[in-house]
């Protein structure tokens, strides 16, 4: 297996996991993607299996810079604690310098429930594993984990405000700039899409969303659009409840809709991921290709795509 961090300098997308959740249907890992730029990598979401998938892809923790959470559904964050604990400190070739975890805050419309946002999610995970962390800091000479993991909650615009449809910057370093925009995943709020730009090209991640004009603006001219896809017929045929079906219809995008978004954005390649419901590759590809005439890939766990460069959007490696 080629180690993406010893490959020629450039930008790569790795779809570490492509399954929606939290149910396990089929063999794919839960939703998680990595973007590799030169000798650093960044994660978008932390679904079930992402820690092993990252390791198998050659993504050593000492190269990890930042992770971006699209929203706080469990299938997108369940393995965040595991990824941090398995990739921390020199004994495991993990990070020993500060890393960032960036994601949404709690829903400002929550009222009295006081539900957690990204910062409290991270703090609670470190507290829950405090026994293990303290032992390893003392016994294995690992650096203080709480000082290294820096959680930041995105200050997303209010829905309906003048700024609600406009992309805004959430992170930058010498290799990448990351912008975000609100997308439509009711009743979840905030739900975010992210775009990662480097000197080599760009990758845009839809997160979970219905068809979104905001996402079209964020993804304008992107080299690769990674977009979720739902097979509504799968759920209809199996007698799922009306409430569950309504959520799927109102909060997710069929592959033909993903194609429409890619076409409207002028994306140079569409990669389908976060598959809700099961279908064969021909179904996912054919539906998306019916509305978008660019290259369409049906991602699998562990797939790798070169991004940008002189040949354009690149393709599957």
N, C-alpha and C positions, 0 to 999 in steps of 0.2 A: 504494500500500500504506500502510495506517495504521501509523504508528510507535507501538508500544505504550507508549513512554516519553514521548510527547507526548499520549497519550489521557487522558481524565479519570482522576483518581486512583482507585485501586482495586487489585484483584488479578486477574491473568490467568495462565492456564496455556497455554504454547505447547509442543506436541509437535514438537520440532525434527526428531526422527528416531524411527522406530517399528519398525525391523527388528532382529531377533535376528541373531546372527552366530556365528563370523566369516565364514561363507560369504556371498556376495552372491547373493541370490535376489530378483529383482524390483527395482523402481525406487526403493524407499524408502531414506532415510538410516538410518544406524545409530542405536541407541537413545540418545536424549538428550532431556531436557525442560528447559524454563525456567519459572520462576515469577517474574512481574513484580509487584512491590508498589510502588505510587507510582512514584518515579523510579529504583528500584534493581531489579536482577534477580539471580537465583540459578539455578544449573544443578544438575540431578540426572543424573549420568553423562555421559560424553564419547565417544559412539560415532562411527563413521566418518561424516564429513560435517557434524559439529555446528558447526564453525567457520564455514563458509560459510552454513549454515542460520541461525545466530545473526545474522550480518551481514545477511542478506536479510530477517530479521525486524525489523531496526532496533535490535538490541541492541548498542549501542556499548560497547566495553570499559570506558570510564571509569565506567559504571554498575554494573559487575560487583562483587558483594560476596563471594560464597562459592560453592563447588561441593561437592557431596556424592556420594560414590562408593558405590554399593550393594555391590559386590564387585569382585574383581580379575580377572575374566575379561576377555580382551583386547577383546571387543566393547563393553565398558563404559568402558574407559579409554584406548583406543588413540590418541584424538585430544586427550587432555589436554595433552601438550606443544605441539601445534599451536595449540590454543586460547589458551594462555598467551602464546606467542610472537607470535601475530597480534593480540593485544589488549593489548599492553603499551606504555605510554609515550605521550607527547603526539603524536609524529609520526603515530600511527595512531588518535588519539582513544581511547587505551587507558587502563588503570588506572595511576595513579601513586601510589596509596596502597595499604597492605597489603590483600591478599585472602587468604581462607582456602580450603584444600582439605582436606576432612574425609572420612575413609573408614576401612575396616577395617585393623587391623594384620595381621601374618602369623599363620597358623594356629598356635596354641600347641601343637598336637599334631604339628607338622611334623617334629620330631626333628632329624636332622643335615643337612637340605638347605639350611637357612638362606635360605628363600625371602623375597622382599621383601614388605613391607607398603606402605601408602600413602606414608609418609614417605620410604622409600628409593626408591620409584617416582618421586616428585617430585625428590628429590635427584639421582637417576641421570639424569633427563631434563635437568636444568639442567647437569649435568656433561657429558653427551653433546653439548649445544649450546653449550658454554662458549666456543668460538672465536667463533661468531656473536654470542653475548650480549656478550662483551667488546668486540668491534668496535663494536656498536651503542651500548653504554654510552659509549664514548669518542668515536665519530665522529658520533653522532646525539643526544648529550646525553640519553640515556634514563636513568632512575633505576636503581640496582642491583637487578636482578631477584631475586636470591637473598634480598634483604632484604624484598621485597614479598610473595613467595609463602610463606605460612606453612602448612605441612602439619601436620595433627593426626590421630593414629590414635585411633579410637573404642575405649574400654575396654569392650568388650562382655562381658556376664556369661557365665560358663561354662555350656555346655549341661547341663541336668539340675539346675542350682542353683535355689534358690528364686526368684532374681531373673531367671532366663532368659526368662520369659514376659512380663515387665513392661516397658513403654516407659520410656525414660530420655532426658533432655535431652542434646543434643550441641552445640547452638549457639543463641545468642540475640543479637539486636541490637534497636534501637528499633523495627524494623518487623516482625520475625518471631521466632517460637520454633520450633525444630526438635527433634523427638523421634524416636527410633529404636527398633527392636526386632529381635531375631534372627528370621530366617525360615529355612525349610527348603529348602536348595539343595545337597543332598549331591552330591559330597564336599566342596564348598566350605564353609569356615568361617573367619572369620565371614562371613555374608551378611546384609545389613541391608535393612529397609524404613524409609522416612522419612515423617514427617508434618510439613508446614509450616503453621503457624497464624499468621494475621495478624488485625488488627482487622476485616477484611472477610470472612474465611472460612478454609477449610482445604482443602489438597490432600494426599492420602496416596499414596505410591508404593510398590508392592509389591516392587520389585526382582524378581529371578528367584527363584521359589519354587514349591514344591508348595503345595496348599491348607494354610493356616496359621492356627491358632487365635491365635497371637501377633499376626498381622496383623489379625485381627478386632478384637482389643483395641485395637491402635494406631489403627485406622480408625473406631472407634466414633463415629457421628454426623458423619462427615466430609462436607463438601460434595461433593468429587470424589474418587473412588478410581481411580487409574491402575493398572491391573492387567495383567500379562503374559498371553499366551495362546498355546497350542501346538495345532497341528492334527496329532494323532498319526497320523491316517489318511494324511496326506501322506507321512510317512516310511515307514509300513508298506507302502504301495503301491509304493514305489520300492526296496524291498529293502535298506534300511539294515541294518547289522549288529545282532545282538542286543544287544551292549554299548551301541551308540548309542541304540537304542530304549529300553533299560532306563533310561539317563540321562534321556531325555526324559520317560518315564513317572514316574520317581521325583523329578525335580527341577523340573518345570514343571507348569503348570495349564491344562487345557482351558478353553475359554470358559464352559462350563457351570459349572465349578468357580469361575471368577472371579465368576460371578453368585451362586453360593452364598455366597462371602465377602462380596460387597457387601450381600446381603440380611441376613446375620447381623450385619454391622457397622452396619446402618441407614444406609449411605451414600446420599446424595441423588442421586448420578449416578455411573455407571460408564463409564470411558473405557478401552477395550481398546487395548493397545500391546504393544511387544516381541513381534511376531508371529514365531513359530517355525514354519516350514513355510508354504506358500502356501494360500490359500483366497479365495473371493470375499467381499464385504462381507456378503452375505446369510447365509453360513455363520457368520461370527464373531458377527454380531448375533443371529441366530436361536438359536444355542446358548446365548448369555449370557441372552437374554430368556426362555429356557425355565425359568430358575431365579431370575430377578430381575425384578420388575415395575416398577422405576424406569427413568429414561431411560438408554439405552445408546448410546454413541458408538463407532464403529470409527475410531480415529484415523488420520490420514495425516500425513506430514511437512509441517510448516508450519501445522498447524491451530491455532487459537486459541480458548480458552474463557474466558468471563468467570466469575469465581468469587465466590459469595456475593452480598451486596447485598440489597435489599428483596424481590427476586423469588425468593430462595432460592439453589439451587445454581448458577444461571446456565446458560449453554448455549454452543453453538458460535457464534463470531462470524464 
